[in-house]
Amino acid sequence: MSSAQVRARRPLIVAAVGLLAGLMAGCMGSSAERSAQNVGRSPGPQVPYWIDAATVESVAATLQVRIPPTATETKAAHQKGFQDDGLLLSFVLPADAVDGFLAQLQPERPLRLREQPFVGEGEATTPFAHLGLPEPDSLAGVREGTVCAPCKGDLNTLEVAVARVDEHKSRVYLSGVD
């Protein structure tokens, strides 16, 4: 390249370097502004997060559900959300006690039987996997339905699913939004 060609391109190179420097300064300023805005704020937990102190009793009370005395393998979780909280409650009942428990819930409509698992569905926002359980959507032969929507008090919705464990027992899954 001749010196005349280099001199002719010099203004373009200077302009490109100036533009690049301006863009970098703008990005750095945005980052500095964000840091300044966050000074003095406590980092706090990210939302959503699981509440470690949640108990079976506290979740059952929020869901307005009475756990039968014959229930075993009870598990519960409470997920704090930005606007709404997710509540999970699960337990195993003797097969002959399931219908009595469901009647106490007074579902809006009879539960429907879903023969096949949902395939290709999105991930649950409040997953039962957090409790070490399979998702009810991943199971076949599940009775499920809405108990209430809207519900009384602060509870927005309550869903129930019942999956057979064996011929003598079934697992009840309750999922609510508060």
C-alpha positions in Angstrom: 0.0 0.0 0.0 1.4 3.4 -1.0 1.7 6.3 1.5 -1.0 8.2 -0.4 -3.4 5.4 0.1 -2.6 5.2 3.8 -3.1 9.0 4.2 -6.4 8.7 2.3 -7.7 6.0 4.7 -6.4 7.7 7.9 -9.7 9.7 8.5 -11.7 6.5 8.2 -9.5 4.7 10.7 -9.6 7.6 13.2 -13.4 7.8 12.9 -13.7 4.0 13.5 -11.5 4.2 16.5 -13.4 7.1 17.9 -16.7 5.3 17.4 -15.4 2.2 19.1 -14.1 4.2 22.0 -17.5 6.0 22.4 -19.3 2.7 22.4 -17.0 1.2 25.0 -17.4 4.3 27.2 -21.2 4.1 27.0 -21.1 0.5 28.1 -18.8 1.2 31.0 -21.0 4.1 32.0 -24.1 1.9 32.1 -22.3 -0.6 34.2 -21.1 2.1 36.6 -24.6 3.6 36.9 -26.0 0.2 37.7 -23.4 -0.4 40.4 -24.1 3.1 41.9 -27.8 2.3 42.0 -27.2 -1.0 43.8 -25.0 0.6 46.5 -26.7 0.2 49.9 -29.1 -2.5 48.8 -28.8 -5.8 50.5 -28.2 -8.6 48.0 -31.1 -10.7 49.3 -32.3 -13.9 47.8 -33.0 -14.2 44.1 -36.7 -14.6 43.3 -38.0 -17.3 43.1 -36.4 -19.2 45.9 -37.4 -22.0 48.2 -38.3 -21.2 51.8 -36.2 -23.6 54.0 -38.4 -23.2 57.0 -41.6 -24.4 55.3 -43.2 -27.4 57.0 -45.9 -29.9 56.1 -48.1 -28.2 58.7 -47.5 -24.6 57.4 -48.1 -25.5 53.8 -51.2 -27.5 54.6 -52.6 -24.5 56.6 -51.9 -22.1 53.7 -53.5 -24.6 51.3 -56.5 -24.9 53.7 -56.1 -28.7 53.6 -56.5 -31.2 56.4 -54.0 -34.1 56.0 -55.7 -37.4 56.9 -54.2 -39.2 59.9 -53.6 -42.3 57.7 -51.2 -40.2 55.4 -47.6 -41.3 55.2 -44.5 -40.0 53.4 -45.7 -36.4 53.8 -43.6 -33.8 52.0 -44.1 -30.0 51.5 -42.3 -27.0 50.0 -43.0 -23.3 49.7 -41.5 -21.3 46.8 -41.4 -17.6 47.2 -42.1 -15.8 44.0 -42.1 -12.3 42.7 -45.9 -11.9 42.8 -47.2 -15.2 43.8 -45.9 -18.1 45.9 -46.0 -21.7 44.9 -47.0 -24.3 47.5 -46.5 -28.1 47.2 -47.9 -30.8 49.4 -47.7 -34.5 48.8 -48.5 -37.6 50.8 -49.4 -41.3 50.4 -52.8 -42.6 51.4 -54.3 -46.1 51.6 -56.2 -46.6 48.3 -59.5 -46.8 50.2 -59.0 -43.4 51.9 -58.3 -41.4 48.7 -61.9 -40.8 47.7 -62.8 -39.6 51.2 -60.0 -37.1 51.1 -60.9 -35.9 47.7 -64.5 -35.4 48.8 -63.4 -33.1 51.6 -61.6 -30.9 49.1 -64.9 -30.4 47.2 -63.4 -30.1 43.7 -65.2 -27.8 41.3 -65.7 -30.7 38.9 -65.1 -34.4 39.1 -61.4 -35.3 38.6 -60.5 -36.4 35.1 -58.4 -39.5 34.4 -55.3 -38.8 32.3 -54.2 -42.1 30.9 -50.9 -41.1 29.4 -48.1 -38.8 30.7 -47.8 -35.4 29.1 -45.0 -35.5 26.5 -42.9 -32.5 25.5 -44.5 -30.2 28.1 -42.5 -27.4 29.6 -40.9 -27.6 33.0 -43.1 -27.1 36.0 -42.6 -23.7 37.6 -42.9 -25.2 41.1 -41.5 -28.7 40.5 -42.3 -31.7 42.8 -38.8 -32.8 41.9 -37.7 -30.4 44.6 -39.3 -32.9 47.0 -37.6 -35.8 45.3 -40.9 -36.9 43.6 -41.7 -37.5 40.0 -43.9 -34.8 38.4 -47.5 -35.9 38.2 -47.5 -34.8 34.6 -44.8 -37.4 33.9 -47.0 -40.3 35.2 -49.7 -42.3 33.5 -53.1 -43.1 35.0 -53.4 -39.9 37.0 -56.7 -38.5 38.3 -56.4 -34.7 38.3 -58.3 -31.5 38.5 -58.9 -28.1 40.0 -60.1 -27.9 43.5 -60.6 -24.1 43.5 -59.8 -21.2 41.3 -60.3 -18.6 42.8 -60.1 -20.0 46.3 -61.0 -18.4 49.6 -58.6 -16.1 51.4 -55.2 -15.5 49.9 -55.0 -18.8 48.0 -55.5 -18.2 44.3 -55.7 -21.8 42.9 -55.4 -25.3 44.2 -54.8 -28.3 41.9 -54.9 -32.0 42.9 -53.4 -35.0 41.2 -53.6 -38.6 42.4 -51.2 -41.3 41.2 -51.4 -45.0 42.1 -48.3 -46.2 43.9 -49.4 -49.8 44.0 -52.8 -51.6 44.4 -52.9 -50.6 48.1 -51.6 -47.0 48.0 -51.9 -43.8 46.1 -49.8 -40.6 46.2 -51.7 -37.3 46.4 -50.1 -34.2 44.9 -51.5 -30.8 45.8 -50.2 -27.7 44.1 -51.3 -24.2 45.1 -50.7 -20.6 44.2 -50.9 -18.1 47.0 
